[in-house]
Amino acid sequence: MKTTESDKELHKQMWKESGLSKAAYARESGLNTQTFYSWFYTEGLKREKKQNTFVEIVTENDAQGKENEHRRSMTIGITLPNGYNLIISSGFQTHTLNAVLDVLEGR
């Protein structure tokens, strides 16, 4: 029988609260030790992938070249809860930023 994501999260939380090693918790809970370890490994890979995700946003002004050098140097950075990092230059249109955020945050 396949373990649901909610069951996995419940077991991980119970393990944290137990004070046991992962192997001891898995044995006491009737879980395959290797399977239990794999839940944490997979979670770590997903977290690492999210943390290493970079989205570059190029505005029309940026594409015009050197004449907007000063403008391009004024930027803000945003890190979204889902792990995306955005660097946005001045002059970026608000409605476009909202559309990008809608896509990245699944709104």
C-alpha positions, 0 to 999 in steps of 0.5 A, a space after each residue: 500500500 502506498 503511503 500518502 503525503 499526509 501520512 509521510 508528514 505525520 510520521 516525520 512530525 511524530 519522529 521529530 517529537 519522539 526524540 528517537 533516531 530515524 532508524 529506531 522510529 521506523 522500526 517502532 512504527 513498523 516502517 521500512 527504515 530505508 523508505 523512511 530515510 528516503 522521505 527525508 532525502 526526497 524532501 531535501 532534494 526538493 528544497 535544494 531545487 527550490 533554493 537554487 531556482 533563479 528567474 531573470 526578468 528582463 524589462 524593455 528598458 533593460 533590453 535597450 542597452 547602455 543608455 539605461 545603465 543608471 536605471 538598471 542599477 536600481 533593483 530590488 530582490 524578492 524571494 518568494 515562499 516557494 523558493 523563487 528569487 526575483 531581481 526586478 529593475 526599476 521601470 518594471 511594470 506593476 501589472 507585469 510583476 503581478 502576472 509573474 507572481 500569479 504564475 510563480 505562486 500559483 495564484 
